[in-house]
Amino acid sequence: MKPKLTLHPSFIFVLLLISTNAPTYLCEEDARYTNCRNAFTCGDTKLDLRYPFSGENRDSYCGEEKLTCEKQVPMITINDAKYRILDWRNTTQTITVARDDYWDGICVSEYKNSTFGNAHFQYDQQYNDLGNVTLFYCPSDSAPSILTEFYQESCGAGKFVFYTPLPVPPYSGNCAVVAIPIFETNASLVRENKITEALRNGFELNWEGDNGECEKCSDSGGECGVDEGDGGFQCFCVDGPHSATCKGKRNNVGVAIGATVGGVAALVVILGCVYFMIQRRRKIYQKSRSMELFIAPTSSGDTFASTTITSQSLSSYQSSNPVTRSYYFGVQVFTYEELEEATKNFDASRELGEGGFGTVYKGELKDGRTVAVKRHYESNSRRIVQFMNEVQILARLRHKNLVTLFGCTSKHSRELLLVYEFIPNGTVAYHLQGRGSKSTLLPWPIRLNIAVETAEALAYLHANDVIHRDVKTNNILLDDQFCVKVADFGLSRDFPTDVTHVSTAPQGTPGYVDPEYYQCYQLTDKSDVYSFGVVLVELISSLQAVDINRNRSDVNLSNMAIKKIQNQELHELVDPYLGFEKDPAMRRMTTAVAELAFRCLQQERDLRPCMDEVVEILRGIKSDGLGGREETEILDIRTDEAILLKKAHSPVSPNSVVDNWVSGSSVSNSS
């Protein structure tokens, strides 16, 4: 019969003593903490509008961005313009808004631009794929000639509004001009005269406040808010406000709770065990006396041995296995401290180069691998999007001519770091134009092989529905055997197979940007083909893609190359070190590459070859097959093909990447 466990009167007294002396303040919550825990309430909105928002049911100390509830819709006013809030994503700190005054149509009584100067919410079309729709409100008798081809709508009383999603030249006249952001994907709606629908779909703004403080506060169990005295950040906790996190008093509360609960639990266990053992011993003694038997202890030693063996086995297992690693999309997640140590605290002597998004350092991991660590300049929401984009794309791609991504830090890390295989021989740009280098270091066979392998890498990307969007010699690395490794996928985009293009704001490097992409904002795989055409010209000329020291018409290498080829002056373009004039075989191959570059640089994308065709042509040139063409046909500049090339229209490459779509009336983002 098992002993029955009952509570001794002294044990009950101890429990009552502990419970009556527990702190009574543990059940109280600070009013500000309670208020800021509630999301902004308006109509049937499901948006989790907390920090940095206040208004209505959220007091002013809950956030500096005041909201109102009108027409059962959350509204925010930025620089005198009122916007409907369509979406809020706290993880990326982006808000989707639409102009309230344009919700029911474009015939409005007041003409207000969307401006974001001196506001925490900022408009950044470069990272959010945004553009502007520009509206001109004109009397019917004063519409300027530049508007005659724009879409128009009558607003009554002899007033018309003209609108376009395309860039417009600077304008001065009697018309009121309003520029409103829209998503790039909605430009087609404007062209279909569905402008109200395009404006209703809104656009994105980035929250530029310091969200790092709020994350720390939330992680510590607090609610984010502001100090109504100085306007600085404040963390509201159960026990009251703190400057940063719920530490100090809040931790004391936690300690008190833990100590109280732990003490009670420990005491219960101890007293229970003592009482149980006493009762058990008493019963055993009574039973042994009555039966006059001796009970020998036979199991305690065996139990201990078994436990010891288990412990030793577990210890041995743990010591023989590596530390558990985290992975993101299949690539290893490193800690910031690991990479800081690998690069000797990001020592300047270990810098390999700088790009548009960060600095690259050489590092040595503890497992012996030599790596290249890219350190992003910033860790804001825009950089996080690019960072995750590059990781997700490279994690699923494997090709001998693409740089391998070994790992990254967490997106919540102190800094955004990417870890690549180390490529020892630098960039193609350095070998062609770098300081202290000479073009003779890259003889023609190596240059041609660079062209072939780069084309194969791009063809592989396109076959996997990825557009690189920043093809240039600075992003083509060379290993110790001068084999190609294409790098830097921060601007790359997935390209679905069932679409002809992706509408997005032009991005890339000046001198390499596809002119049709620049003009029509339509990204295709042929945009990479154009950029690769510039790379081909660099390989045969050793000249930079953009050089302001050249003649004005030759600043862009693409323009210069087209002109030289059309004017039968290829010999003036080719790097003299290559022996174009002396070596017939080299002249034949260089001419063939120049012809291919000419096709890649056509202004209309439909006239350019696809990357698969480019690869096939370059392989033919490398094997000196040249598609069966005779040498005399290639060298004769007066052939029908050369005449056709001369008559072709010269493509125009943009001098710079577009930052603002509308000059003179662009959306302001000044601070």
C-alpha positions in Angstrom: 0.0 0.0 0.0 1.4 3.4 -1.0 1.8 6.0 1.7 -0.7 8.7 1.6 0.7 12.3 1.2 -0.9 14.8 3.5 0.2 18.4 4.3 1.5 19.0 7.8 0.0 22.0 9.6 3.5 23.7 9.8 3.9 23.3 6.1 0.6 25.0 5.4 1.7 27.8 7.7 4.9 28.4 5.8 3.0 28.6 2.4 0.6 31.1 3.9 3.5 33.2 5.2 5.2 33.3 1.8 2.1 34.1 -0.2 1.0 36.9 2.2 4.4 38.6 2.0 4.7 38.5 -1.9 4.9 42.0 -3.4 1.4 43.4 -4.1 2.8 45.7 -6.9 3.4 42.8 -9.2 -0.1 42.9 -10.4 -0.2 46.6 -11.3 0.6 48.0 -14.8 1.8 51.5 -15.8 -1.1 53.3 -17.6 1.2 54.4 -20.4 2.3 50.8 -21.0 -1.3 49.7 -21.1 -2.4 52.4 -23.4 0.5 51.9 -25.9 -0.1 48.2 -26.1 -3.4 48.9 -28.0 -3.2 49.3 -31.7 -4.8 52.3 -33.4 -8.6 51.6 -33.8 -10.5 52.9 -36.8 -13.4 51.2 -38.6 -12.7 47.6 -39.5 -9.0 48.1 -40.2 -6.8 45.1 -39.4 -3.6 47.0 -39.6 -1.3 46.8 -36.5 -0.8 50.5 -36.1 1.3 50.9 -33.0 4.6 52.8 -32.7 5.4 55.3 -34.2 1.6 56.2 -34.4 -0.6 58.0 -32.0 -4.1 59.4 -32.1 -7.7 58.5 -31.2 -7.4 55.6 -28.7 -3.6 56.0 -28.5 -2.3 58.9 -26.5 0.3 61.3 -27.9 3.1 59.7 -25.9 2.6 56.5 -27.9 4.2 57.9 -31.1 5.1 61.1 -32.9 3.0 60.3 -36.1 -0.5 61.4 -35.3 -3.3 59.6 -37.1 -7.0 60.4 -37.5 -10.0 58.2 -38.2 -12.1 59.7 -41.0 -14.7 57.9 -43.2 -13.8 54.8 -41.1 -10.3 54.9 -42.6 -6.9 55.6 -40.9 -5.5 58.9 -42.2 -2.1 60.6 -41.8 -1.3 64.2 -42.8 2.2 64.9 -44.2 3.1 68.4 -45.2 -0.5 69.6 -45.6 -1.5 66.6 -47.7 -3.8 64.0 -46.3 -3.2 60.3 -47.1 -5.2 57.1 -46.5 -3.2 54.4 -44.9 -3.5 51.2 -47.0 -0.8 49.1 -45.4 1.8 49.2 -42.7 4.7 46.6 -42.4 6.6 47.1 -39.2 9.3 44.5 -40.2 10.4 46.7 -43.1 9.2 50.0 -41.7 7.2 50.8 -44.9 3.8 52.3 -45.1 1.5 52.3 -48.2 -0.6 55.4 -48.6 -2.8 57.0 -51.2 -3.8 60.7 -51.6 -7.3 61.2 -50.0 -8.1 64.2 -52.2 -7.6 62.1 -55.3 -9.6 59.1 -54.1 -12.7 59.9 -56.1 -11.1 61.6 -59.1 -8.4 64.0 -60.4 -10.6 67.1 -60.7 -9.7 68.7 -57.3 -10.1 72.2 -56.0 -6.6 72.6 -54.4 -3.4 71.7 -56.2 -1.0 70.2 -53.6 2.3 68.3 -54.4 3.3 65.3 -52.4 6.3 66.5 -50.5 8.2 64.8 -47.7 10.8 67.3 -46.5 11.3 67.4 -42.8 9.1 64.3 -42.3 10.0 60.9 -40.8 8.3 59.2 -43.7 10.4 59.5 -46.8 9.8 58.7 -50.5 12.6 56.6 -52.0 11.8 55.5 -55.6 15.2 53.9 -56.1 14.5 51.1 -53.6 10.7 50.9 -53.7 10.2 50.8 -57.5 8.2 54.0 -57.5 7.6 56.7 -60.1 5.5 59.8 -60.4 2.4 60.7 -62.3 2.5 64.4 -63.2 -0.7 66.3 -63.6 -1.0 69.7 -65.3 -4.2 71.8 -64.5 -4.6 74.3 -67.4 -7.2 76.6 -68.8 -8.2 75.3 -72.2 -6.7 78.3 -74.0 -3.2 78.1 -72.4 -2.2 74.4 -72.6 1.5 74.3 -73.7 2.5 72.3 -76.7 4.4 69.8 -74.7 1.1 68.5 -73.3 -0.7 67.8 -76.6 0.3 64.2 -76.6 -0.5 63.6 -72.9 -3.7 62.0 -71.6 -6.3 64.6 -70.7 -9.6 64.9 -68.9 -12.1 67.8 -68.7 -12.7 69.3 -65.3 -15.5 71.6 -66.5 -15.7 75.4 -66.9 -13.0 75.3 -69.6 -10.4 73.6 -67.3 -8.5 70.6 -68.4 -6.1 68.3 -66.6 -3.3 66.7 -68.6 -1.4 63.7 -67.1 1.4 61.3 -67.9 3.5 58.6 -66.1 6.5 59.5 -68.2 9.2 62.1 -67.3 8.5 65.6 -68.5 11.0 68.4 -69.2 11.2 71.4 -66.8 8.0 73.5 -67.2 7.1 77.1 -66.6 3.7 78.4 -67.6 0.2 79.1 -66.5 -0.7 75.5 -65.6 -0.6 74.3 -62.0 1.7 71.2 -61.8 1.2 68.4 -59.3 3.4 65.4 -59.0 2.1 62.3 -57.1 4.1 59.1 -56.6 2.7 55.8 -57.9 3.9 52.2 -58.0 5.8 51.4 -61.2 3.4 48.6 -61.9 0.5 51.1 -62.1 2.0 53.1 -64.9 0.2 50.9 -67.3 -3.1 51.9 -65.7 -2.4 55.5 -66.3 -1.7 54.7 -70.0 -5.1 53.0 -70.1 -6.8 56.2 -68.7 -7.4 54.5 -65.4 -5.5 57.2 -63.5 -7.9 57.2 -60.5 -7.3 53.5 -60.0 -3.6 54.0 -60.2 -3.7 56.7 -57.6 -5.9 54.6 -55.3 -3.3 51.9 -55.3 -1.0 54.3 -53.6 2.7 54.2 -53.1 5.2 53.3 -50.4 7.1 55.5 -47.9 10.0 54.5 -45.6 10.0 55.2 -41.9 13.4 56.9 -41.3 13.2 57.0 -37.5 15.5 54.9 -35.4 13.7 51.6 -35.2 16.6 50.0 -33.5 15.7 51.5 -30.1 12.1 50.3 -30.5 13.2 46.7 -31.3 15.4 46.6 -28.1 12.4 48.0 -26.1 10.0 45.4 -27.5 12.5 42.6 -27.0 12.7 43.5 -23.3 8.9 43.3 -23.0 8.1 47.0 -23.3 6.0 49.3 -25.5 7.7 52.0 -27.6 6.7 55.6 -27.2 8.1 59.2 -26.8 8.9 61.4 -23.9 6.4 64.2 -24.0 8.9 66.5 -22.4 11.8 66.4 -24.9 10.3 64.3 -27.6 13.0 61.6 -27.3 12.4 57.9 -27.4 11.0 56.2 -24.3 10.3 52.6 -23.4 7.1 52.1 -21.4 7.3 49.1 -19.1 4.9 47.4 -16.7 6.6 49.3 -13.8 6.9 52.6 -15.6 8.9 54.4 -18.4 12.6 53.7 -19.0 15.0 55.5 -21.4 15.9 52.4 -23.5 14.7 49.0 -22.3 12.7 47.4 -19.5 15.8 46.9 -17.3 16.5 48.1 -13.8 13.2 48.2 -12.0 11.6 45.8 -14.5 14.4 43.3 -14.0 14.0 43.7 -10.2 10.3 42.8 -10.7 11.3 39.8 -12.7 13.9 38.8 -10.1 11.3 39.2 -7.3 8.7 37.2 -9.2 11.3 34.5 -10.1 12.7 34.4 -6.5 9.2 34.2 -5.0 7.9 31.5 -7.3 11.2 29.6 -7.2 11.4 29.8 -3.4 7.8 28.5 -3.0 8.4 25.7 -5.5 11.7 24.7 -3.9 10.2 24.7 -0.5 7.2 22.7 -1.6 9.6 20.1 -3.2 11.9 20.0 -0.1 9.1 19.7 2.5 7.2 17.2 0.3 10.3 15.0 -0.1 11.1 15.2 3.6 7.6 14.3 4.6 7.4 11.5 2.0 10.7 10.0 3.2 9.6 10.2 6.8 6.4 8.4 6.0 8.0 5.8 3.8 10.7 5.1 6.4 8.0 4.7 9.1 6.0 2.2 7.0 9.1 0.3 6.0 10.2 0.1 9.6 6.8 -1.0 10.7 6.6 -3.6 8.0 10.0 -5.0 8.8 9.2 -5.3 12.5 6.0 -7.1 11.8 7.4 -9.5 9.3 10.8 -9.7 10.9 12.5 -9.4 7.6 15.7 -7.5 6.5 15.4 -5.5 3.4 18.8 -4.9 1.7 19.3 -1.9 -0.6 19.9 -3.4 -4.0 19.0 -0.8 -6.5 20.5 2.5 -5.5 24.1 1.7 -6.7 22.9 0.4 -10.0 20.8 3.4 -10.6 23.7 5.7 -10.0 26.0 3.8 -12.3 23.4 3.9 -15.0 23.0 7.7 -14.6 26.8 8.1 -14.7 27.1 6.1 -17.9 24.4 8.1 -19.5 26.0 11.4 -18.4 29.4 10.3 -19.7 27.8 9.2 -23.0 26.0 12.5 -23.4 29.1 14.5 -22.6 31.1 12.5 -25.1 28.5 13.0 -27.8 28.4 16.8 -27.3 32.2 17.1 -27.4 32.5 15.1 -30.6 29.9 17.1 -32.5 30.3 20.7 -33.9 28.3 23.6 -32.6 24.8 23.8 -34.1 24.6 26.3 -36.8 21.7 28.4 -38.1 20.9 28.6 -41.8 19.0 31.1 -43.9 17.8 29.8 -47.3 20.4 27.1 -47.0 23.4 29.4 -46.3 25.2 29.6 -42.9 24.3 32.4 -40.5 27.4 33.9 -38.9 27.6 36.1 -35.8 28.9 39.6 -36.1 31.6 38.8 -33.7 32.8 35.8 -35.8 33.3 38.0 -38.9 34.7 40.9 -36.8 37.4 38.5 -35.6 37.9 37.1 -39.1 38.7 40.5 -40.6 40.7 41.7 -37.6 38.0 44.2 -36.6 37.6 45.2 -40.3 41.1 46.4 -40.5 41.7 49.0 -43.3 44.7 46.9 -44.5 42.3 44.1 -45.4 40.0 46.2 -47.7 39.6 44.6 -51.1 37.4 47.3 -52.6 34.3 49.4 -52.3 31.0 49.3 -54.1 27.8 51.1 -54.2 26.5 49.3 -51.1 29.5 48.6 -48.9 33.1 47.8 -48.4 34.6 44.3 -49.0 37.3 42.9 -46.6 39.5 39.9 -46.7 38.9 37.5 -43.8 40.0 34.1 -42.4 37.4 31.9 -40.7 38.3 29.6 -37.8 37.8 26.6 -40.1 40.7 27.9 -42.3 38.6 29.3 -45.2 39.7 32.6 -46.7 36.7 34.7 -47.5 35.6 38.1 -48.7 33.2 39.8 -46.3 31.0 42.6 -47.7 30.0 45.1 -45.1 26.9 47.1 -46.0 27.2 50.8 -45.3 23.8 51.0 -43.5 21.3 48.6 -41.8 18.0 50.4 -42.6 15.0 48.8 -44.1 16.1 49.5 -47.7 19.4 47.8 -47.2 17.7 44.8 -45.4 15.6 44.3 -48.5 18.7 44.3 -50.8 20.6 42.1 -48.4 17.8 39.5 -48.2 17.4 39.7 -52.0 21.0 38.9 -52.6 21.0 36.0 -50.2 17.9 34.5 -51.6 19.1 34.7 -55.2 22.6 33.4 -54.6 21.5 30.7 -52.2 19.6 28.9 -55.1 22.2 29.4 -57.8 25.3 27.3 -58.5 27.5 27.9 -61.5 31.3 27.8 -61.9 31.3 31.4 -63.1 29.2 32.9 -60.3 30.7 33.9 -57.0 29.7 31.5 -54.2 27.9 32.8 -51.1 29.2 31.1 -48.0 26.9 32.8 -45.5 25.6 36.0 -43.9 24.7 37.6 -40.6 21.1 37.7 -39.4 19.0 40.6 -40.7 18.7 41.5 -37.0 22.5 41.6 -36.6 24.4 44.7 -35.5 25.5 45.1 -39.2 24.5 43.4 -42.4 27.4 41.2 -43.6 27.7 38.8 -46.5 30.4 36.1 -46.7 31.7 35.1 -50.2 34.4 32.9 -51.5 37.6 34.9 -51.8 38.6 35.6 -55.4 42.3 36.6 -55.4 42.8 38.3 -58.8 40.6 41.3 -58.5 38.2 42.7 -61.0 38.3 42.9 -64.8 38.0 46.7 -64.5 41.2 46.8 -62.4 43.2 44.9 -64.9 41.9 47.0 -67.8 42.0 50.4 -66.3 43.3 50.0 -62.7 46.0 52.0 -61.2 49.5 50.5 -61.7 48.1 47.9 -64.1 48.8 47.6 -67.9 46.5 46.1 -70.4 49.3 43.8 -71.5 48.5 41.8 -68.3 45.3 40.7 -70.1 46.3 39.3 -73.5 43.6 38.7 -76.1 43.0 35.0 -75.3 42.3 35.8 -71.7 40.0 38.7 -72.7 38.1 36.5 -75.0 37.7 33.8 -72.4 36.4 36.4 -70.0 33.8 37.4 -72.5 32.8 33.7 -73.0 32.5 32.8 -69.3 30.7 36.0 -68.4 28.2 35.4 -71.2 27.7 31.8 -69.9 27.1 33.0 -66.4 24.5 35.5 -67.6 22.8 32.9 -69.8 22.6 30.7 -66.7 21.0 33.5 -64.7 18.4 34.2 -67.4 17.6 30.5 -67.7 16.8 30.6 -63.9 14.6 33.7 -64.3 17.1 36.2 -62.8 18.2 39.5 -64.3 21.5 40.7 -62.9 20.8 44.4 -63.6 24.3 45.6 -62.8 26.6 43.9 -65.3 29.9 45.8 -65.5 33.6 45.0 -65.4 33.8 46.0 -61.7 31.4 43.2 -60.9 33.4 40.5 -62.9 36.0 39.0 -60.7 39.0 36.8 -61.7 40.4 33.9 -59.8 44.1 32.8 -59.8 43.6 31.1 -63.2 41.9 34.2 -64.6 38.5 32.4 -64.7 35.4 34.6 -64.3 33.3 34.9 -61.2 30.3 37.3 -61.7 29.5 39.0 -58.4 27.2 41.6 -56.7 23.6 40.7 -56.9 22.2 43.5 -54.7 20.2 44.9 -57.6 19.2 41.6 -59.2 15.5 40.8 -59.8 13.6 37.6 -60.3 12.0 37.6 -63.8 8.9 35.4 -64.2 8.8 33.4 -67.3 5.2 34.4 -68.1 5.8 38.1 -68.5 7.5 40.2 -71.2 9.0 42.7 -68.8 9.1 44.0 -65.2 8.1 47.7 -64.6 10.6 49.3 -62.3 12.6 52.5 -61.8 15.9 52.4 -63.8 18.8 51.2 -61.6 22.4 50.3 -62.5 25.7 52.0 -63.2 26.0 55.0 -65.5 27.3 54.0 -68.9 25.9 50.4 -68.6 22.1 51.1 -68.3 19.9 49.9 -71.2 18.5 53.0 -72.9 15.1 51.5 -73.5 14.9 50.5 -69.8 15.9 54.1 -69.0 13.2 55.6 -71.3 10.3 53.1 -70.7 11.1 51.7 -67.2 10.6 48.2 -68.5 13.3 45.8 -67.3 13.9 42.7 -69.5 16.7 40.1 -69.9 17.8 42.2 -72.9 18.8 44.9 -70.4 21.6 42.6 -69.3 22.5 42.0 -72.9 23.0 45.8 -73.4 25.3 46.1 -70.4 27.3 43.1 -71.6 27.7 44.8 -74.9 29.5 47.6 -73.0 31.7 45.0 -71.3 32.6 43.6 -74.7 33.7 47.0 -75.9 35.8 47.5 -72.7 37.5 44.2 -73.4 38.6 45.2 -76.9 39.4 48.8 -76.1 40.6 48.9 -72.4 38.6 52.1 -72.1 36.3 53.0 -69.2 32.5 52.9 -69.8 32.2 56.5 -68.8 35.1 59.0 -69.0 34.3 62.8 -68.8 37.8 63.5 -70.0 36.9 62.3 -73.5 35.2 64.4 -76.1 31.6 65.2 -75.2 30.2 62.8 -77.9 32.5 60.0 -76.6 31.9 60.3 -72.9 29.8 57.1 -73.0 31.9 54.3 -74.4 28.8 52.7 -76.0 28.2 55.9 -78.2 31.9 56.0 -79.1 32.0 52.3 -80.1 28.8 52.6 -82.3 30.3 55.7 -84.0 33.7 54.0 -84.6 32.1 50.9 -86.0 29.8 52.8 -88.3 32.6 55.0 -89.6 34.9 52.1 -90.3 37.3 53.2 -87.6 37.5 50.1 -85.5 41.3 50.3 -85.4 41.0 53.5 -83.5 38.9 51.8 -80.8 40.9 48.7 -80.2 43.6 48.7 -77.6 46.9 49.0 -79.5 48.6 46.5 -77.2 46.5 43.7 -78.7 48.3 43.9 -82.1 45.1 44.6 -84.1 47.2 46.0 -87.1 49.8 43.2 -87.0 48.0 40.0 -86.3 45.4 38.9 -88.9 43.9 36.3 -86.6 43.6 38.7 -83.7 42.1 41.3 -86.1 39.6 38.8 -87.3 38.4 37.8 -83.8 38.4 41.4 -82.5 36.2 42.5 -85.5 33.8 39.6 -84.8 33.5 40.6 -81.1 33.0 44.3 -82.2 30.2 43.2 -84.5 28.5 41.2 -81.6 28.9 44.2 -79.3 27.3 46.4 -81.9 24.2 44.1 -81.9 24.1 44.0 -78.1 24.1 47.9 -78.0 21.1 48.4 -80.2 18.7 50.9 -78.7 15.6 48.7 -79.4 15.8 45.6 -77.3 14.1 43.4 -80.0 17.2 44.0 -82.2 19.6 42.6 -79.6 20.4 38.9 -79.4 19.5 36.8 -76.3 22.3 35.6 -74.1 22.1 32.1 -75.4 22.9 33.4 -78.9 25.7 35.6 -77.5 27.3 32.5 -75.9 27.0 30.5 -79.1 28.7 33.3 -81.2 31.5 33.9 -78.6 32.2 30.1 -78.5 32.4 30.1 -82.3 34.8 33.1 -82.2 37.0 31.4 -79.6 37.2 28.2 -81.6 37.9 30.4 -84.6 34.9 28.9 -86.5 33.1 32.2 -86.8 30.0 30.5 -88.2 31.7 29.4 -91.4 32.3 32.9 -92.7 35.4 33.5 -94.8 38.2 35.7 -93.6 37.8 38.1 -96.5 34.1 38.6 -95.7 35.0 39.6 -92.1 37.8 42.0 -93.0 36.0 43.6 -96.0 34.5 46.7 -94.4 32.6 47.4 -97.6 30.4 44.3 -97.4 26.7 44.6 -97.4 26.6 43.8 -93.7 29.0 46.7 -92.9 26.9 49.1 -94.9 23.9 48.0 -93.0 25.7 48.6 -89.7 26.7 52.1 -90.9 23.1 52.9 -91.7 21.7 51.7 -88.4 20.6 54.2 -85.8 23.1 54.9 -83.0 21.7 53.9 -79.6 22.0 56.6 -76.9 23.2 55.5 -73.4 22.1 57.6 -70.5 24.7 59.7 -68.8 23.4 58.9 -65.3 21.0 56.7 -63.5 17.6 58.4 -62.9 17.0 59.5 -59.4 14.0 61.8 -59.9 11.6 61.2 -62.7 10.2 64.7 -63.0 12.5 67.7 -63.3 11.2 70.9 -61.9 8.1 69.3 -60.4 9.5 66.1 -58.9 8.4 64.7 -55.6 10.5 66.4 -52.9 12.4 64.3 -50.5 14.6 66.9 -48.9 15.3 67.1 -45.3 
